[in-house]
Amino acid sequence: MDYSSLMMNRRSCRQFLNHTISPEAVEAILKAALLAPSSRNRHTTRFVVADSQELLMRLADAKESGAAFLRHAPLAVVIADNPLLNDCWVEDGSIAAFAMQCQAHDLGVASCWVQIRERYLSDGTKSEDVVKGIVGLEEADRVLCIIAFGIPAHDAPPHDEESLKWENVVLR
């Protein structure tokens, strides 16, 4: 698949079939994260793989809304880093997350980003503190997001080229 086609056809997916993802596909997705560009080539971003139903159920409750679909995903990857080691941790983690999503799409695996950084439960608890407790990250670590992966339950239409917001592009 060429890159233009990948970008037009990759869509977020929150409904997955009850199928596991092959170990080869999981490895390819993680390899894409490890190959992603990193500020000053530091590669400090960490990836915690969650594939047990019990862990996915707990992660689905880590924020007030927008994470419930993790309950039905066969795989999720928590993306975290230590900002004391890397001041560009948000950027590096975002690039790695997108690299994983592109690789997954190329393999026929759907994905969806779950924002964790700067999200809270209704009682004011930071979602990233909840995730760190669930997956055993260190206190200094920050959690950017969780990417859910699975075989899509339905096909999504490609992006509509007419809806591209060209007004957001400024030529000088």
Buried (B, 14 or more C-beta within 10 A) or exposed (E): EEEEEBEEBBBEBBBBEEEEBEEEBBEBBBEBBEEBEBBEEBBBBBBBBBBEEEBBEBBBBBBEEBBEBBBBBBBBBBBBBBEEEBEBBBBBBBBBBBBBBBBBBBBEBBBBBBEBBEBBBEEEEBBBBBBBEBBEBEEEBBBBBBBBBBBBBEEEEEEEEEEEEEEEEEEE
